[in-house]
Amino acid sequence: MSRKHNISRAPRRVAAVALSAATMLLLGCSRAPTFNILGSFFPAWILCGLIGIVATSIIRVFFVRWNFEKELTPLLLVYPCLAAFITFTCWLLFFR
């Protein structure tokens, strides 16, 4: 008798889980942070990425000038990580 009782509750549990999942997906819907540049809307993450790349290029110039770049061994890893760090920091500071 208890087995029959559990089977009848299964569709309700599936419906409750589906409703919870749909509700969680809708919580993220909000206005996307965009910029209007000459009539076209660009996502804010593109601007943060450009700031990160430009800032990393400027920092690299200083590293070369101060002879600090030779201390950084995996340059292929250091500069992309630095660009990502600056990008994510800009995103957190301006668009939390």
Backbone bond lengths (Angstrom), bond angles and torsions (degrees), N, CA, C in turn:
res aa  C-N    CA-C-N  psi(-1)  N-CA   C-N-CA  omega(-1)  CA-C   N-CA-C  phi
1 M - - - 1.450 - - 1.533 111.21 -
2 S 1.339 117.49 -38.21 1.454 119.80 -179.28 1.527 111.48 -69.21
3 R 1.331 116.95 -30.64 1.463 119.86 178.24 1.515 110.80 -65.43
4 K 1.302 118.23 -41.55 1.456 121.92 178.01 1.530 110.16 -64.00
5 H 1.301 116.62 -36.43 1.453 121.61 179.51 1.534 110.91 -65.57
6 N 1.342 119.16 -38.98 1.465 123.09 179.16 1.514 111.71 -69.62
7 I 1.329 117.42 -34.47 1.464 120.94 -179.79 1.524 110.20 -66.87
8 S 1.309 118.60 -38.04 1.464 120.61 -178.41 1.535 111.59 -70.59
9 R 1.311 119.02 -22.22 1.461 121.81 178.83 1.523 112.76 -86.19
10 A 1.311 117.48 -14.70 1.460 120.90 -177.29 1.524 112.43 -58.68
11 P 1.341 121.16 -47.79 1.475 119.34 179.07 1.527 112.91 -61.83
12 R 1.320 116.97 -32.90 1.463 119.59 178.64 1.527 110.51 -68.24
13 R 1.319 116.37 -39.49 1.463 119.54 178.76 1.523 110.90 -65.99
14 V 1.329 116.04 -42.19 1.465 120.01 178.15 1.517 109.96 -61.80
15 A 1.324 117.71 -42.13 1.462 121.48 179.55 1.527 110.52 -65.57
16 A 1.334 116.94 -39.74 1.464 120.17 179.44 1.525 111.19 -65.94
17 V 1.329 116.88 -40.62 1.470 120.32 178.30 1.525 110.14 -66.44
18 A 1.335 117.39 -41.91 1.468 120.86 179.20 1.524 110.97 -64.02
19 L 1.328 116.93 -41.09 1.460 120.50 178.58 1.529 110.94 -65.81
20 S 1.316 117.12 -39.87 1.465 120.66 177.74 1.524 111.20 -64.67
21 A 1.327 116.76 -41.99 1.463 120.39 178.76 1.522 110.97 -64.42
22 A 1.324 117.24 -42.09 1.466 120.38 178.96 1.528 110.89 -64.09
23 T 1.324 116.66 -39.30 1.457 120.72 178.47 1.525 110.74 -64.63
24 M 1.328 117.16 -42.53 1.467 120.54 178.97 1.525 111.31 -63.62
25 L 1.330 117.81 -37.84 1.459 120.58 179.33 1.526 111.48 -68.09
26 L 1.312 117.67 -32.58 1.458 120.69 -179.03 1.526 112.60 -77.55
27 L 1.312 118.29 -17.28 1.455 120.69 179.92 1.523 112.20 -65.90
28 G 1.318 118.10 -26.48 1.450 121.51 -178.44 1.513 113.80 -82.57
29 C 1.312 117.61 -6.05 1.463 120.55 -178.27 1.520 109.91 -77.50
30 S 1.297 115.70 114.77 1.456 121.41 175.32 1.523 107.49 -154.81
31 R 1.294 115.07 -178.50 1.464 119.04 179.60 1.520 108.96 -68.23
32 A 1.303 116.23 129.07 1.457 121.12 179.42 1.521 109.00 -77.54
33 P 1.338 118.47 136.76 1.464 119.86 178.23 1.525 110.38 -72.59
34 T 1.329 115.93 110.01 1.463 121.35 -179.20 1.521 109.45 -131.62
35 F 1.316 114.94 162.38 1.456 122.28 176.65 1.518 108.72 -120.72
36 N 1.313 116.63 138.19 1.447 121.57 175.96 1.521 107.94 -90.60
37 I 1.336 116.74 106.71 1.460 122.01 180.00 1.523 107.41 -117.44
38 L 1.326 115.70 109.28 1.462 123.51 -178.98 1.527 112.06 53.06
39 G 1.330 116.09 42.05 1.455 121.29 175.77 1.510 115.49 84.40
40 S 1.304 117.79 -0.69 1.459 121.36 179.39 1.526 108.62 -117.27
41 F 1.321 115.90 137.13 1.458 120.18 -176.84 1.523 110.48 -92.66
42 F 1.327 116.88 124.03 1.453 123.23 178.96 1.519 108.86 -111.63
43 P 1.323 117.12 138.56 1.469 118.87 177.31 1.530 110.56 -65.11
44 A 1.314 115.51 149.44 1.465 121.28 -177.21 1.517 111.67 -66.84
45 W 1.333 118.23 -27.32 1.458 119.36 -178.08 1.524 111.07 -67.02
46 I 1.331 117.50 -26.99 1.468 119.61 176.97 1.532 109.53 -66.65
47 L 1.331 116.25 -42.70 1.459 119.93 178.11 1.528 110.64 -63.69
48 C 1.322 117.13 -43.29 1.471 120.12 178.16 1.530 110.93 -63.36
49 G 1.323 117.67 -38.67 1.461 121.07 177.37 1.518 112.00 -64.14
50 L 1.320 116.64 -42.23 1.464 119.84 177.66 1.523 111.49 -64.63
51 I 1.328 116.86 -40.15 1.466 120.14 176.53 1.525 110.11 -61.61
52 G 1.334 117.18 -42.01 1.462 121.27 179.05 1.513 113.10 -63.32
53 I 1.323 116.56 -41.46 1.474 120.59 -179.96 1.524 110.96 -68.69
54 V 1.331 117.29 -44.52 1.465 120.76 -179.89 1.534 110.29 -65.36
55 A 1.314 117.08 -43.02 1.467 120.03 179.55 1.525 111.07 -64.66
56 T 1.338 117.50 -37.91 1.462 120.54 177.54 1.521 110.74 -65.74
57 S 1.320 117.65 -38.25 1.470 120.39 176.98 1.528 111.16 -63.52
58 I 1.320 116.71 -40.84 1.467 120.46 178.67 1.526 110.39 -66.93
59 I 1.325 116.83 -42.37 1.466 120.56 178.45 1.523 110.60 -63.63
60 R 1.327 117.84 -36.49 1.471 120.94 178.24 1.528 110.96 -62.64
61 V 1.316 116.76 -39.84 1.464 119.85 177.73 1.526 110.19 -59.77
62 F 1.321 116.85 -43.19 1.464 119.88 178.05 1.526 111.63 -67.29
63 F 1.327 118.18 -38.62 1.464 120.80 177.42 1.525 111.20 -61.09
64 V 1.331 116.84 -41.41 1.470 120.36 179.71 1.529 109.95 -69.20
65 R 1.310 116.58 -41.55 1.464 120.91 -178.39 1.526 111.87 -65.20
66 W 1.324 118.10 -35.89 1.467 122.46 -178.91 1.528 112.32 -92.15
67 N 1.327 117.91 8.97 1.475 124.15 -178.34 1.528 112.63 55.14
68 F 1.301 116.15 34.24 1.466 120.66 178.33 1.526 111.76 -94.01
69 E 1.332 116.99 -17.46 1.468 120.32 -177.20 1.525 111.99 -65.48
70 K 1.318 117.70 -29.72 1.464 119.33 -179.87 1.525 111.68 -69.01
71 E 1.335 118.21 -18.84 1.469 122.28 176.42 1.525 112.10 -80.09
72 L 1.303 116.79 -19.77 1.472 121.43 -179.71 1.521 108.11 -87.41
73 T 1.315 116.79 106.28 1.467 118.53 -171.64 1.526 114.41 -75.50
74 P 1.319 122.61 -59.27 1.468 118.07 -179.12 1.533 110.51 -89.10
75 L 1.326 117.47 82.62 1.466 121.00 -177.48 1.522 112.48 -59.47
76 L 1.328 115.56 -30.18 1.460 120.01 178.85 1.521 111.15 -64.82
77 L 1.303 117.12 -22.46 1.460 122.11 179.36 1.526 111.92 -100.47
78 V 1.312 117.71 -33.25 1.461 121.70 -173.57 1.528 111.72 -68.04
79 Y 1.309 118.13 -50.33 1.460 120.46 -174.42 1.532 113.63 -70.09
80 P 1.323 121.04 -41.63 1.476 118.17 174.06 1.526 112.91 -62.76
81 C 1.341 116.65 -36.69 1.468 119.16 177.14 1.520 111.18 -67.06
82 L 1.315 117.37 -38.03 1.456 121.17 177.14 1.528 110.52 -65.29
83 A 1.326 117.02 -42.24 1.468 120.80 177.62 1.525 110.79 -63.75
84 A 1.324 117.07 -41.88 1.471 120.33 178.29 1.525 110.61 -65.13
85 F 1.318 117.23 -41.17 1.466 121.12 178.65 1.525 110.99 -59.96
86 I 1.313 117.05 -46.53 1.467 120.70 -179.40 1.524 110.36 -67.31
87 T 1.331 116.96 -39.69 1.463 120.79 178.75 1.517 110.94 -61.75
88 F 1.323 117.23 -49.61 1.463 120.30 -178.26 1.522 111.64 -67.53
89 T 1.323 117.24 -33.81 1.459 120.17 177.27 1.528 110.61 -65.79
90 C 1.327 117.25 -43.07 1.470 120.57 176.47 1.517 110.50 -60.91
91 W 1.329 116.43 -43.13 1.470 120.38 -179.64 1.538 109.70 -61.29
92 L 1.325 117.21 -45.60 1.462 119.75 -178.94 1.524 112.47 -67.66
93 L 1.331 117.20 -37.54 1.450 119.78 -178.71 1.526 112.65 -69.83
94 F 1.322 117.43 -40.07 1.460 120.67 -172.90 1.525 114.69 -98.91
95 F 1.333 118.82 -26.08 1.472 120.79 -172.02 1.512 114.04 -129.46
96 R 1.295 120.02 27.13 1.459 121.01 -177.55 1.475 109.68 -40.91
